[in-house]
Amino acid sequence: MSTATSMRRSKALSLPNLLTYGRLVAVPAVVALLFWPEDTWSRWAALTIFILAAVTDYLDGYFARAYAQQSALGRMLDPIADKLLVAACLLMLVADETINGVSLWAAIVILSREILVSGLREFLAELKVSVPVSRVAKWKTTLQLVSIGFLIAGPAGEAVLPGTIRIGTVLFWGAAILTIYTGWDYLKAGLHHVMEDDH
């Protein structure tokens, strides 16, 4: 086996990448548990897996920086895993009507922003332009994950903390507002480079 092949395999199996793989595996697990007929245990199991997946989102970046294990594979898979986890949870929460009524607009805003940013990042990557993640975007992600956690707990959480769904819904709208703000930042950056490219 060549040294280059060995190094590629080593990076593919680095701790940050293994955590990202785990987050990808968590997506169908959470979906299956939320799809399960309404039951307290399935909600708590889904929440437990979701929390573990959300924690790995922080840990994989931390370990990658701390141990200089950044890789192209990790940079590609990390945002994909994040978006899949959020999108899959939102779709299931809409399907079981934990998210309903006017709150559907917050879900649409969040999903639309994720698609918009993915497209802009791909476009800017072709121009070799990198858009760093802002502090507000990190707050948005944290608020988004916390709100989805409350909503996953849903009816099961109400038995432990009355108002769980209401708390989750309020936080969810807060995340949607920050989503619009950060999405506009990305759009401005993208439009700036589009205009430059046209001149």
C-alpha positions as protocol buffer text, in pm:
chain_id: "A"
residue {
  index: 1
  type: MET
  ca { x: 0 y: 0 z: 0 }
}
residue {
  index: 2
  type: SER
  ca { x: 140 y: 341 z: -98 }
}
residue {
  index: 3
  type: THR
  ca { x: 206 y: 613 z: 157 }
}
residue {
  index: 4
  type: ALA
  ca { x: -47 y: 844 z: -14 }
}
residue {
  index: 5
  type: THR
  ca { x: -321 y: 580 z: 3 }
}
residue {
  index: 6
  type: SER
  ca { x: -239 y: 513 z: 367 }
}
residue {
  index: 7
  type: MET
  ca { x: -260 y: 885 z: 449 }
}
residue {
  index: 8
  type: ARG
  ca { x: -595 y: 921 z: 270 }
}
residue {
  index: 9
  type: ARG
  ca { x: -734 y: 625 z: 461 }
}
residue {
  index: 10
  type: SER
  ca { x: -598 y: 768 z: 786 }
}
residue {
  index: 11
  type: LYS
  ca { x: -774 y: 1100 z: 723 }
}
residue {
  index: 12
  type: ALA
  ca { x: -1097 y: 926 z: 621 }
}
residue {
  index: 13
  type: LEU
  ca { x: -1094 y: 738 z: 953 }
}
residue {
  index: 14
  type: SER
  ca { x: -984 y: 1031 z: 1168 }
}
residue {
  index: 15
  type: LEU
  ca { x: -1186 y: 1103 z: 1483 }
}
residue {
  index: 16
  type: PRO
  ca { x: -1355 y: 1419 z: 1341 }
}
residue {
  index: 17
  type: ASN
  ca { x: -1469 y: 1227 z: 1032 }
}
residue {
  index: 18
  type: LEU
  ca { x: -1591 y: 933 z: 1242 }
}
residue {
  index: 19
  type: LEU
  ca { x: -1804 y: 1177 z: 1444 }
}
residue {
  index: 20
  type: THR
  ca { x: -1946 y: 1318 z: 1119 }
}
residue {
  index: 21
  type: TYR
  ca { x: -2026 y: 965 z: 995 }
}
residue {
  index: 22
  type: GLY
  ca { x: -2205 y: 908 z: 1324 }
}
residue {
  index: 23
  type: ARG
  ca { x: -2415 y: 1220 z: 1265 }
}
residue {
  index: 24
  type: LEU
  ca { x: -2511 y: 1091 z: 920 }
}
residue {
  index: 25
  type: VAL
  ca { x: -2616 y: 755 z: 1069 }
}
residue {
  index: 26
  type: ALA
  ca { x: -2820 y: 941 z: 1334 }
}
residue {
  index: 27
  type: VAL
  ca { x: -3046 y: 1094 z: 1067 }
}
residue {
  index: 28
  type: PRO
  ca { x: -3236 y: 777 z: 967 }
}
residue {
  index: 29
  type: ALA
  ca { x: -3241 y: 665 z: 1332 }
}
residue {
  index: 30
  type: VAL
  ca { x: -3413 y: 988 z: 1447 }
}
residue {
  index: 31
  type: VAL
  ca { x: -3651 y: 977 z: 1150 }
}
residue {
  index: 32
  type: ALA
  ca { x: -3749 y: 615 z: 1226 }
}
residue {
  index: 33
  type: LEU
  ca { x: -3816 y: 697 z: 1592 }
}
residue {
  index: 34
  type: LEU
  ca { x: -4026 y: 1003 z: 1504 }
}
residue {
  index: 35
  type: PHE
  ca { x: -4213 y: 794 z: 1245 }
}
residue {
  index: 36
  type: TRP
  ca { x: -4291 y: 538 z: 1515 }
}
residue {
  index: 37
  type: PRO
  ca { x: -4656 y: 552 z: 1633 }
}
residue {
  index: 38
  type: GLU
  ca { x: -4683 y: 819 z: 1904 }
}
residue {
  index: 39
  type: ASP
  ca { x: -4513 y: 681 z: 2212 }
}
residue {
  index: 40
  type: THR
  ca { x: -4322 y: 839 z: 2500 }
}
residue {
  index: 41
  type: TRP
  ca { x: -4019 y: 611 z: 2472 }
}
residue {
  index: 42
  type: SER
  ca { x: -3971 y: 677 z: 2099 }
}
residue {
  index: 43
  type: ARG
  ca { x: -3974 y: 1054 z: 2154 }
}
residue {
  index: 44
  type: TRP
  ca { x: -3714 y: 1033 z: 2430 }
}
residue {
  index: 45
  type: ALA
  ca { x: -3500 y: 794 z: 2225 }
}
residue {
  index: 46
  type: ALA
  ca { x: -3521 y: 1029 z: 1925 }
}
residue {
  index: 47
  type: LEU
  ca { x: -3424 y: 1324 z: 2147 }
}
residue {
  index: 48
  type: THR
  ca { x: -3127 y: 1134 z: 2295 }
}
residue {
  index: 49
  type: ILE
  ca { x: -2989 y: 1048 z: 1951 }
}
residue {
  index: 50
  type: PHE
  ca { x: -3053 y: 1403 z: 1828 }
}
residue {
  index: 51
  type: ILE
  ca { x: -2864 y: 1553 z: 2125 }
}
residue {
  index: 52
  type: LEU
  ca { x: -2569 y: 1318 z: 2069 }
}
residue {
  index: 53
  type: ALA
  ca { x: -2566 y: 1411 z: 1700 }
}
residue {
  index: 54
  type: ALA
  ca { x: -2582 y: 1784 z: 1783 }
}
residue {
  index: 55
  type: VAL
  ca { x: -2290 y: 1749 z: 2027 }
}
residue {
  index: 56
  type: THR
  ca { x: -2079 y: 1577 z: 1759 }
}
residue {
  index: 57
  type: ASP
  ca { x: -2137 y: 1884 z: 1540 }
}
residue {
  index: 58
  type: TYR
  ca { x: -1932 y: 2083 z: 1791 }
}
residue {
  index: 59
  type: LEU
  ca { x: -1682 y: 1808 z: 1873 }
}
residue {
  index: 60
  type: ASP
  ca { x: -1581 y: 1718 z: 1517 }
}
residue {
  index: 61
  type: GLY
  ca { x: -1477 y: 2077 z: 1446 }
}
residue {
  index: 62
  type: TYR
  ca { x: -1302 y: 2105 z: 1782 }
}
residue {
  index: 63
  type: PHE
  ca { x: -1100 y: 1785 z: 1734 }
}
residue {
  index: 64
  type: ALA
  ca { x: -1020 y: 1870 z: 1372 }
}
residue {
  index: 65
  type: ARG
  ca { x: -865 y: 2200 z: 1484 }
}
residue {
  index: 66
  type: ALA
  ca { x: -705 y: 2070 z: 1804 }
}
residue {
  index: 67
  type: TYR
  ca { x: -533 y: 1775 z: 1636 }
}
residue {
  index: 68
  type: ALA
  ca { x: -483 y: 1932 z: 1292 }
}
residue {
  index: 69
  type: GLN
  ca { x: -703 y: 1667 z: 1131 }
}
residue {
  index: 70
  type: GLN
  ca { x: -891 y: 1888 z: 887 }
}
residue {
  index: 71
  type: SER
  ca { x: -962 y: 1713 z: 557 }
}
residue {
  index: 72
  type: ALA
  ca { x: -1143 y: 1784 z: 231 }
}
residue {
  index: 73
  type: LEU
  ca { x: -1376 y: 1493 z: 307 }
}
residue {
  index: 74
  type: GLY
  ca { x: -1464 y: 1639 z: 647 }
}
residue {
  index: 75
  type: ARG
  ca { x: -1523 y: 1987 z: 501 }
}
residue {
  index: 76
  type: MET
  ca { x: -1759 y: 1835 z: 245 }
}
residue {
  index: 77
  type: LEU
  ca { x: -1951 y: 1599 z: 476 }
}
residue {
  index: 78
  type: ASP
  ca { x: -1985 y: 1823 z: 783 }
}
residue {
  index: 79
  type: PRO
  ca { x: -2235 y: 2076 z: 639 }
}
residue {
  index: 80
  type: ILE
  ca { x: -2418 y: 1795 z: 455 }
}
residue {
  index: 81
  type: ALA
  ca { x: -2466 y: 1604 z: 783 }
}
residue {
  index: 82
  type: ASP
  ca { x: -2586 y: 1921 z: 959 }
}
residue {
  index: 83
  type: LYS
  ca { x: -2839 y: 2008 z: 690 }
}
residue {
  index: 84
  type: LEU
  ca { x: -2968 y: 1651 z: 660 }
}
residue {
  index: 85
  type: LEU
  ca { x: -3022 y: 1627 z: 1035 }
}
residue {
  index: 86
  type: VAL
  ca { x: -3211 y: 1957 z: 1055 }
}
residue {
  index: 87
  type: ALA
  ca { x: -3414 y: 1906 z: 737 }
}
residue {
  index: 88
  type: ALA
  ca { x: -3514 y: 1548 z: 823 }
}
residue {
  index: 89
  type: CYS
  ca { x: -3623 y: 1647 z: 1176 }
}
residue {
  index: 90
  type: LEU
  ca { x: -3824 y: 1944 z: 1047 }
}
residue {
  index: 91
  type: LEU
  ca { x: -4003 y: 1730 z: 788 }
}
residue {
  index: 92
  type: MET
  ca { x: -4096 y: 1470 z: 1051 }
}
residue {
  index: 93
  type: LEU
  ca { x: -4211 y: 1735 z: 1300 }
}
residue {
  index: 94
  type: VAL
  ca { x: -4429 y: 1893 z: 1031 }
}
residue {
  index: 95
  type: ALA
  ca { x: -4565 y: 1549 z: 935 }
}
residue {
  index: 96
  type: ASP
  ca { x: -4673 y: 1469 z: 1292 }
}
residue {
  index: 97
  type: GLU
  ca { x: -4805 y: 1828 z: 1334 }
}
residue {
  index: 98
  type: THR
  ca { x: -4575 y: 1921 z: 1622 }
}
residue {
  index: 99
  type: ILE
  ca { x: -4492 y: 2211 z: 1389 }
}
residue {
  index: 100
  type: ASN
  ca { x: -4819 y: 2338 z: 1246 }
}
residue {
  index: 101
  type: GLY
  ca { x: -5021 y: 2645 z: 1157 }
}
residue {
  index: 102
  type: VAL
  ca { x: -4826 y: 2967 z: 1115 }
}
residue {
  index: 103
  type: SER
  ca { x: -4508 y: 2796 z: 1244 }
}
residue {
  index: 104
  type: LEU
  ca { x: -4489 y: 2615 z: 909 }
}
residue {
  index: 105
  type: TRP
  ca { x: -4358 y: 2943 z: 770 }
}
residue {
  index: 106
  type: ALA
  ca { x: -4064 y: 2933 z: 1012 }
}
residue {
  index: 107
  type: ALA
  ca { x: -3982 y: 2580 z: 889 }
}
residue {
  index: 108
  type: ILE
  ca { x: -4006 y: 2697 z: 525 }
}
residue {
  index: 109
  type: VAL
  ca { x: -3775 y: 2992 z: 599 }
}
residue {
  index: 110
  type: ILE
  ca { x: -3514 y: 2766 z: 761 }
}
residue {
  index: 111
  type: LEU
  ca { x: -3522 y: 2503 z: 485 }
}
residue {
  index: 112
  type: SER
  ca { x: -3515 y: 2768 z: 211 }
}
residue {
  index: 113
  type: ARG
  ca { x: -3216 y: 2937 z: 370 }
}
residue {
  index: 114
  type: GLU
  ca { x: -3026 y: 2608 z: 388 }
}
residue {
  index: 115
  type: ILE
  ca { x: -3085 y: 2548 z: 15 }
}
residue {
  index: 116
  type: LEU
  ca { x: -2991 y: 2909 z: -68 }
}
residue {
  index: 117
  type: VAL
  ca { x: -2669 y: 2899 z: 133 }
}
residue {
  index: 118
  type: SER
  ca { x: -2570 y: 2561 z: -13 }
}
residue {
  index: 119
  type: GLY
  ca { x: -2611 y: 2700 z: -364 }
}
residue {
  index: 120
  type: LEU
  ca { x: -2419 y: 3018 z: -282 }
}
residue {
  index: 121
  type: ARG
  ca { x: -2135 y: 2825 z: -116 }
}
residue {
  index: 122
  type: GLU
  ca { x: -2104 y: 2603 z: -423 }
}
residue {
  index: 123
  type: PHE
  ca { x: -2098 y: 2910 z: -651 }
}
residue {
  index: 124
  type: LEU
  ca { x: -1844 y: 3096 z: -437 }
}
residue {
  index: 125
  type: ALA
  ca { x: -1626 y: 2784 z: -406 }
}
residue {
  index: 126
  type: GLU
  ca { x: -1591 y: 2784 z: -786 }
}
residue {
  index: 127
  type: LEU
  ca { x: -1464 y: 3142 z: -758 }
}
residue {
  index: 128
  type: LYS
  ca { x: -1225 y: 3029 z: -480 }
}
residue {
  index: 129
  type: VAL
  ca { x: -1407 y: 3260 z: -239 }
}
residue {
  index: 130
  type: SER
  ca { x: -1462 y: 3144 z: 117 }
}
residue {
  index: 131
  type: VAL
  ca { x: -1734 y: 3291 z: 337 }
}
residue {
  index: 132
  type: PRO
  ca { x: -1645 y: 3242 z: 705 }
}
residue {
  index: 133
  type: VAL
  ca { x: -1917 y: 3141 z: 948 }
}
residue {
  index: 134
  type: SER
  ca { x: -2017 y: 3447 z: 1151 }
}
residue {
  index: 135
  type: ARG
  ca { x: -2084 y: 3451 z: 1523 }
}
residue {
  index: 136
  type: VAL
  ca { x: -2454 y: 3522 z: 1455 }
}
residue {
  index: 137
  type: ALA
  ca { x: -2466 y: 3215 z: 1229 }
}
residue {
  index: 138
  type: LYS
  ca { x: -2329 y: 3005 z: 1517 }
}
residue {
  index: 139
  type: TRP
  ca { x: -2597 y: 3146 z: 1748 }
}
residue {
  index: 140
  type: LYS
  ca { x: -2855 y: 3064 z: 1483 }
}
residue {
  index: 141
  type: THR
  ca { x: -2736 y: 2704 z: 1462 }
}
residue {
  index: 142
  type: THR
  ca { x: -2736 y: 2665 z: 1841 }
}
residue {
  index: 143
  type: LEU
  ca { x: -3085 y: 2816 z: 1877 }
}
residue {
  index: 144
  type: GLN
  ca { x: -3210 y: 2602 z: 1589 }
}
residue {
  index: 145
  type: LEU
  ca { x: -3080 y: 2280 z: 1744 }
}
residue {
  index: 146
  type: VAL
  ca { x: -3214 y: 2365 z: 2091 }
}
residue {
  index: 147
  type: SER
  ca { x: -3558 y: 2452 z: 1953 }
}
residue {
  index: 148
  type: ILE
  ca { x: -3575 y: 2132 z: 1748 }
}
residue {
  index: 149
  type: GLY
  ca { x: -3473 y: 1938 z: 2060 }
}
residue {
  index: 150
  type: PHE
  ca { x: -3770 y: 2080 z: 2254 }
}
residue {
  index: 151
  type: LEU
  ca { x: -4003 y: 2002 z: 1962 }
}
residue {
  index: 152
  type: ILE
  ca { x: -3872 y: 1645 z: 1932 }
}
residue {
  index: 153
  type: ALA
  ca { x: -3948 y: 1595 z: 2303 }
}
residue {
  index: 154
  type: GLY
  ca { x: -4293 y: 1730 z: 2216 }
}
residue {
  index: 155
  type: PRO
  ca { x: -4582 y: 1551 z: 2391 }
}
residue {
  index: 156
  type: ALA
  ca { x: -4343 y: 1338 z: 2596 }
}
residue {
  index: 157
  type: GLY
  ca { x: -4171 y: 1653 z: 2721 }
}
residue {
  index: 158
  type: GLU
  ca { x: -4504 y: 1810 z: 2820 }
}
residue {
  index: 159
  type: ALA
  ca { x: -4543 y: 1544 z: 3092 }
}
residue {
  index: 160
  type: VAL
  ca { x: -4210 y: 1653 z: 3246 }
}
residue {
  index: 161
  type: LEU
  ca { x: -4207 y: 2024 z: 3161 }
}
residue {
  index: 162
  type: PRO
  ca { x: -4549 y: 2170 z: 3076 }
}
residue {
  index: 163
  type: GLY
  ca { x: -4510 y: 2416 z: 2788 }
}
residue {
  index: 164
  type: THR
  ca { x: -4229 y: 2220 z: 2620 }
}
residue {
  index: 165
  type: ILE
  ca { x: -4383 y: 2258 z: 2274 }
}
residue {
  index: 166
  type: ARG
  ca { x: -4454 y: 2629 z: 2331 }
}
residue {
  index: 167
  type: ILE
  ca { x: -4092 y: 2688 z: 2441 }
}
residue {
  index: 168
  type: GLY
  ca { x: -3967 y: 2499 z: 2137 }
}
residue {
  index: 169
  type: THR
  ca { x: -4195 y: 2699 z: 1906 }
}
residue {
  index: 170
  type: VAL
  ca { x: -4082 y: 3037 z: 2045 }
}
residue {
  index: 171
  type: LEU
  ca { x: -3716 y: 2938 z: 2013 }
}
residue {
  index: 172
  type: PHE
  ca { x: -3789 y: 2804 z: 1665 }
}
residue {
  index: 173
  type: TRP
  ca { x: -3921 y: 3144 z: 1556 }
}
residue {
  index: 174
  type: GLY
  ca { x: -3613 y: 3307 z: 1707 }
}
residue {
  index: 175
  type: ALA
  ca { x: -3397 y: 3072 z: 1499 }
}
residue {
  index: 176
  type: ALA
  ca { x: -3604 y: 3158 z: 1188 }
}
residue {
  index: 177
  type: ILE
  ca { x: -3544 y: 3532 z: 1243 }
}
residue {
  index: 178
  type: LEU
  ca { x: -3168 y: 3477 z: 1281 }
}
residue {
  index: 179
  type: THR
  ca { x: -3187 y: 3250 z: 975 }
}
residue {
  index: 180
  type: ILE
  ca { x: -3324 y: 3538 z: 765 }
}
residue {
  index: 181
  type: TYR
  ca { x: -3052 y: 3771 z: 897 }
}
residue {
  index: 182
  type: THR
  ca { x: -2763 y: 3532 z: 828 }
}
residue {
  index: 183
  type: GLY
  ca { x: -2914 y: 3424 z: 495 }
}
residue {
  index: 184
  type: TRP
  ca { x: -2917 y: 3787 z: 383 }
}
residue {
  index: 185
  type: ASP
  ca { x: -2547 y: 3816 z: 479 }
}
residue {
  index: 186
  type: TYR
  ca { x: -2463 y: 3518 z: 255 }
}
residue {
  index: 187
  type: LEU
  ca { x: -2683 y: 3653 z: -26 }
}
residue {
  index: 188
  type: LYS
  ca { x: -2510 y: 3994 z: -14 }
}
residue {
  index: 189
  type: ALA
  ca { x: -2168 y: 3822 z: -35 }
}
residue {
  index: 190
  type: GLY
  ca { x: -2287 y: 3611 z: -328 }
}
residue {
  index: 191
  type: LEU
  ca { x: -2442 y: 3904 z: -515 }
}
residue {
  index: 192
  type: HIS
  ca { x: -2127 y: 4111 z: -462 }
}
residue {
  index: 193
  type: HIS
  ca { x: -1917 y: 3848 z: -638 }
}
residue {
  index: 194
  type: VAL
  ca { x: -2180 y: 3795 z: -910 }
}
residue {
  index: 195
  type: MET
  ca { x: -2172 y: 4168 z: -989 }
}
residue {
  index: 196
  type: GLU
  ca { x: -1792 y: 4168 z: -994 }
}
residue {
  index: 197
  type: ASP
  ca { x: -1793 y: 3869 z: -1228 }
}
residue {
  index: 198
  type: ASP
  ca { x: -2029 y: 4049 z: -1469 }
}
residue {
  index: 199
  type: HIS
  ca { x: -1798 y: 4352 z: -1504 }
}
